[in-house]
Amino acid sequence: MDALNDGEPEVRTSAARALGVIGPEAMLAVPALQSRLRDVESQVRVCAAIALGQIGPEARLAVPALETCLEDT
């Protein structure tokens, strides 16, 4: 999960994608992924949102933050 805080956006993006592939077993990463929903890089935000969806119901605590992302343009 440290990679989600890396200085390089490509590393953060890859970390989010990898956690999404892991799926529900990555539920401990939900808070870290939720924080990436506010990343300065849009690709990181998108990958974090997708990963939360791939984690599934275990990521339900991130729903309010995901709803806020709907306003992101």
N, C-alpha and C positions, 0 to 999 in steps of 0.2 A: 504494500500500500504506500510505501515511501515514494514510489515512482509517480504517484498521483500529485505529489508536491514538487516534482523535479522542475528545474528552471527551463527546460526545453519542452515546448508544447507537443512535439512529436512523441516524447517519452510519456507525457501525461495522457495523450490520446491512446497510445499503445497499451498503457496500463488499464485504462477504462475498458478498452476492447477486450483485453484478456480477462478482466473480472466478469464481463458480460458472458464470455464463453464458459466460464466456470459455472455461471448460473446461480441457482439458489444456495449452493454451498459457499458463495461469496457474500453471504448476508452480513458478515461482520464489516464489510467494506462499505455498507450503505451510507454511514455518516461521511466518510471520505468522498464518496461519489457525489453525495448531496452537496458538499462544499464546492465540487468542481462545476456544479451547475451555474456558478457565478464566475467561472474562469474568464479571463480577458479574451481568450481565444475561442471563437465560436465552434471550431471543430472539437475542442475538448468538451465544451458544454453538450454538444450533440452526442458525442460518444458516451458521456456520463449518463445522459438521459436514456439512451438505448440500453446501456448496461443495467440501469435500474429496472427497466422493463424486462430484461432477460433474467434478472434475479427473481422477479415475480412478486407474489404476495408478501414475501419477506421484506420487501422494500417499501411497504405501505407507509411507513413513517416519512418517506420522502415526497408523498403526494402533494402536500401544500407547496413545497419548493418547485415541484414539477408544474403545478398550476401557475405559479408565478412566471415560469419560463415561457408559458404560452403568450405572454405579453412581450417577450423578447423579439425585437426586430433587427 
